[in-house]
Amino acid sequence: MQTKILVLDDEKEIADLVTLYLRNEGYSVHEFYDSEDALHFLRHNEVDLALLDVMMPKIDGFEICRQIRENYTFPVIMLTAKVEDVDKIQGLSLGADDYITKPFNPLELVARVKAQLRRYKKYNQTNDNVNVIDFKGLIIDNDSHSCTLYDKQLNLTPIEFSILWYLCKNRGRVVPSEELFEAVWKEKYFDSNNTVMVHIRRLREKMMEPPKNPRFIKTVWGVGYKIEE
């Protein structure tokens, strides 16, 4: 059976664009511009994932997410022009699984949808592989030493792979440069050692990360590196 995705956005151009990209991936997409119509559909049909615009008239996306979580466990991704952390926290606290800020790259959105669907299916099958990290479009497999970003293979050296794997395993906290070096190189770290910095720069280049505002690997000056949850 085709995977069913509900798309809700009162901006028809955005809803149409999202629907086009998702249908090109083989998904069955049900597109709505009105919150009440979307809720009616949800009450009478099975859905595998919902993409909800936050700033909807009448009933906003937060309230729809709250109602979904009263009865369903499928993934919910919020779409919004809001960028404040408090809005992101509100959506996640109501049970949203991911949060995408407009304007967004449609290919990244598709990758995030795929990642949420993979995670959902794994949880349902109670087959959570601790050697695979699936995070915001980044999939890193420690068994096969393979890594993809938005469905594109990254050609990483063993050291680069080990750095990324260690940071992903410890995402949410700052990893000191000393700890990262000793975990990857298995040697004692010296203060003048810039090896970690050089490899992080190369890793970011391969991940096409903007130098001033990297999406994945953040620098915490004077301390180390961090991948945020």
N, C-alpha and C positions, 0 to 999 in steps of 0.2 A: 504494500500500500504506500502511496505517496505521503511524504511528510507534510502535514498541514500547518501553515503559518498564518497567523492573523496580524495584519498591518493596520494600525490606526493612526491617522494623521489628518488634521483638518486642512493642511496645505496639499492640495491635490497633486501638484507637481512633484513634491517630495514622495508622497505615497506611491505615485505612478513609477517613479524612478526606482524606489526600493523593490516594488513588485516586479518590475522588469528584470532586475538583476537576480532576484531570488527564483523567478520562474525559469530563467536561463540555466539555473543550477538544478532544475528538475523538481522544485518544490511546488506544492499546491498552495497558492496564496489567496487569501480572502481579504480584500482591501475595503477599509471603511473610513469615512470622513466624519462620522457622527458617533459619539460615545455610546448612546443608548442602542443604536443599531449593533455596535460591536458586542455589547453586553448581552443583547438578545441572542446573537449568534453563539456566543460562548455557552449560554444556558442550554442550547439545543444541539450542539455539535462538539465533537472531539477536536482538540487542538494540540499540537506538539510544541509550539512556541509562539509567544506574542511579542510584537514590537509596538510599544505604546508611546505616543507623543505625550509629553507632560502637559503642555499648555493647550489643553482642549477646552472649548466652551462647554458650559453646562456641567459636565462631569470630567474632572481632570484625570490625567494618567495615574497620579498617585492613588486616587480613590479606586480606579479600576484595578490597579495592581493589588490593593488591599482586598477587594472583593474576590479577585482570582485566588489569592492565597487562602481564603476561607475554605475553598473546596478543591483546589488543584495544585499540583506540584510541578507542572511543566515550566520550562525556563521563561523568564520575562526580561526583555531588554528595553530600557527606557531611552527614548529619543528626546533631546531637548536643546534649546538654545541657551538655557541657563548654565552657568559655569561655576556658580558658588558651591563650595564644599558642603554647605549645609543642605543644599538641595540634593546633592548626590547622596549624602548620608541619609536623608529622609527616604529617598527611593529605595536604597539598599535595606534600610531598617524595615520597610514595608514588605520586603521579600523579593525585590528585583535582583536579578542575577548579574546584570551588567548595565552599563550606563554609557551612552554614546552622545557626544556633544555635536550639535550642528555648527557649521557645515562639516560633513564627514565624507570620507573616501568610501564610495560604494563597495569597492573591493574589500576594504577593511571590515565594513559592516557584514558582508557575506561571510568573511572568515570568522568573525565573532559569533555569528549565527551558527556556523558549522561547529565551532568549539563548544558552544553551549549544548547543542544537540548531542554531540559525542559524549560530553560529561553526563548529561541526563540519562542517556542509554546505558552508560557504564554503571551509574548508581542503581538503575532499575535492575540491572543484571547482577548486582552485587559482585562486580568483577573489577574492582578498582586496582589498577596496576601501579604500584608505588614506584616503578622504574620509568614511568611516563608522566611528564608534566605537560598539561594542556592549559595554556594561560593567555587569554586575550589575543588569540591568533598565532601564538608561539607554541609549537609542539616540539618537545625535546625528549628523545628516547634514549635512556642510558644503556639499554641492552644492545641496541644496534648502533649507538653513537651517531644517530642521525638527528637533524634539526630542520624544521620548516618554519617559515614565517609568512603568514597569509597565503599558505599553500605553495610557497616557493622554497625549494631546497636551499639551505645555507651551506656553503662549502667551508666548514670550520676545521682548523687544525685541532689536534688532540688537546692542546693547552687551552685554546679558545673555547672548545666544547666544555672542558672541565670548569673553566671560570664561569661560563653561563649556567651550567648545571648547578654549581655550588650557590651562586647568587639566587637562582630560581628556588632552590630548596630552602633558602633562608629569606625568601621575600617577606617584606614587611619589617625587616630590621636592618640596621646599618651593619655591614660586614667590614671591619677594619682591614686596611691593606695588608697588615702583618698577618692576620688570620687567613685572608684569602691566599696570600703567597704560600704560607706554610701548608695549607690544605691542598693546594694544586701542585706546587713544586716539591713538596716534602723536604724542604730545606729551611734553615734558620733565616729569618728576615733581618735585613740591616736597614737602618734609617735612610741611607742614601740610595737605596735600591728603587729605581723607577721602572722596573720590569713590568709590574702590574699595570701601571699607567699606560705604557706602550701597548700592551696587549688589549687593554680595555678600548683604547682608541681604534685599533684595528678591528676589534669585534663590533664596535659601533658602526664603523664604515661598512662592514659586510651586512649589517642589519639596516643600513640606510637611515641611521638615526641622525636627526638634526643636531649639530654640535651644541647649540645654545640651549636647546630644550629637548633632550632625548626622552623618548617615550618609555623606554624600558630601564636602562641602566643609568641611575642618577648618581652624580658625584656629591658626596658630603665632604666639603672642603676641610682638610686637616684631619679627617677621620678615615674615610673609606668610600664604599659604594653601596647602593641600595636599589633593589627592585621593589616598587610599592605593590601592595595587594590590589 
